[in-house]
Amino acid sequence: MSSLDYEKIKGISKEYGDAFYLLDEEALSINYSELHKAFSSIYPKMNIAYSYKTNYTPFICKKINEFGGYAEVVSDMEYELAKTVGVKANKIIFNGPYKNKTAFEELLLSGGFVNLDSQRDFEILKEIQIKYAQKSLNIGIRCNFDVEDEVVSRFGIDIDSPLFHEIIDFVKNNKNIKLRNLQCHFANRALKYWKNRAPKVFAIITKCDLQDILQIDLGGGLYGKMPPSLQGQFNNPIPSYSDYANIVATQFAEHYKDIDDKLKPELIIEPGTAIVADVMKFAAKVIDIKKVREKNIATLLGSIYNINPTLNTKNPPIEVVHEKGNISESYMDLDFGGYTCIESDYLYRHYSGKLAVNDYVVFSNVGSYSVVLKPPFILPNFPIVAMTKNNQIELIKNQEKFDDIFHTFKF
């Protein structure tokens, strides 16, 4: 997405309000294509399962489906969304620590993939197996093992536990149950922890003699694209798509080099941030500038919860777009505060440059977890507009109103 000039921003704000998200359709398409190509050029039998929880804006989910990707969902709400935007059951992967029984059964019976995460999931599966003993059911297991990241993940089933081996035995003793997918996911995005995923899964397949595996799903946790100003705020180098692929896809290509292509398992990755982080911007109008005890503070029609609800301390990339004819002043070490009444609500610290009331501050790299984690706190959320490939503006989420927030309450 090119830089936004004042006339373009003013045109959008006149139609949709003084704060809004802007999604770049072309950037979304490019990210998906480049990530897919990085992996498939090394190991062709691969696909992307987009992590709905990262940003479940229907426009994005629908595009991923059009690109040929899977939907990775972690709730019955996200499962309903996948169906609503047209994703077929066999392209839906159901993960997560809690699964609604009805959704669990429906997806399993429809030919989708449900990855067991717990004893509870296993008990649900056994109930379904008895109920539909004549129907072939495809399942997966979310595997929990040590990738040497010094974190004991609470997700998945410990591969050394009695439960894991009980599930394997159950599958082998029930012909209508097919173990098709081994999945894992670890939060640390560093390359060295990705390196440890595939060999562990390969070892499980060999040790347990699993012949029917169709997919090896290594989860998500990949960095997205970001400018140097943001990269420099991390304690480690930021890998590219190719860096991840050179680690992971190369392991698959080597491990299955003597296997017929038709018999090779499909490599699945579940990115969210890597695809959507840099495809969204947030534009917020400057509504006031004040000096408090020698500290310059600008108040925006926006909040830290609009761009960074995980409340990390990193400054996002910004661009200040000046109102035409506005008389700006130069500031040093100015902070951008939000509209909320939370003392720590700052969107950006230590800005130096020109600024005036009615200017806009445009924050980049805000597509990951921003929309889905924004609470209805003090103000409803702002609209989302898309810049389409033909350079047109399209409203894809309305400005939230009073009724959107309060219609579930009893007055």
ZIUR-V178883 format. One record per backbone hydrogen bond with DSSP energy under -1.0 kcal/mol. NH is the residue of the N-H (numbers start at 1). CO is the residue of the C=O. If there is no record, write none. Layout:
nh->[NH NH]
co->[CO CO]
//
This chain:
nh->[9 10 11 12 13 14 15 16 17 20 21 22 23 24 25 28 29 30 31 32 33 34 35 36 37 38 39 40 41 42 43 46 47 49 50 51 52 54 60 61 62 63 64 65 66 67 69 70 71 72 73 79 80 81 82 83 84 85 86 87 91 92 93 94 95 104 105 106 107 108 109 110 111 112 113 115 116 122 123 124 125 126 127 128 129 130 131 132 135 137 139 140 141 142 143 144 153 157 159 161 165 166 167 168 169 170 171 172 173 174 177 178 180 180 181 182 183 184 193 194 195 197 201 202 203 204 205 206 207 208 210 214 215 216 217 218 230 231 232 233 234 244 245 246 247 248 249 250 252 253 254 255 256 257 259 263 266 267 268 269 270 275 276 277 279 281 282 283 284 285 286 287 288 290 292 295 297 298 299 300 301 302 306 308 311 319 321 326 329 331 334 335 336 337 338 339 345 346 347 348 351 353 355 358 359 360 361 362 363 364 366 367 369 373 377 379 384 385 386 387 388 391 394 396 397 400 405 406 407 409]
co->[5 6 7 8 9 10 11 12 13 283 383 281 385 279 387 24 25 26 27 28 29 30 31 32 33 34 35 36 37 39 39 44 267 269 70 271 72 51 57 57 58 59 60 61 62 63 64 48 91 50 93 75 76 77 78 79 80 81 83 82 88 89 71 113 73 100 101 102 103 104 105 106 108 107 92 94 140 118 119 120 121 122 123 124 125 126 127 128 132 176 178 114 181 116 183 157 151 142 144 158 161 162 163 164 165 166 167 168 169 171 174 137 139 178 139 215 141 217 190 190 191 194 197 198 199 200 201 202 203 204 205 180 180 266 182 268 227 227 228 230 231 240 241 242 243 244 245 245 248 249 250 251 252 254 256 260 214 45 216 47 219 272 272 273 276 22 363 20 361 18 359 299 299 297 295 292 290 335 288 337 285 300 303 304 308 362 360 323 355 353 351 296 348 298 345 302 342 344 336 336 334 331 329 286 356 321 284 319 282 317 280 277 54 369 375 377 397 21 394 23 392 388 386 384 384 381 401 402 403 406]
//
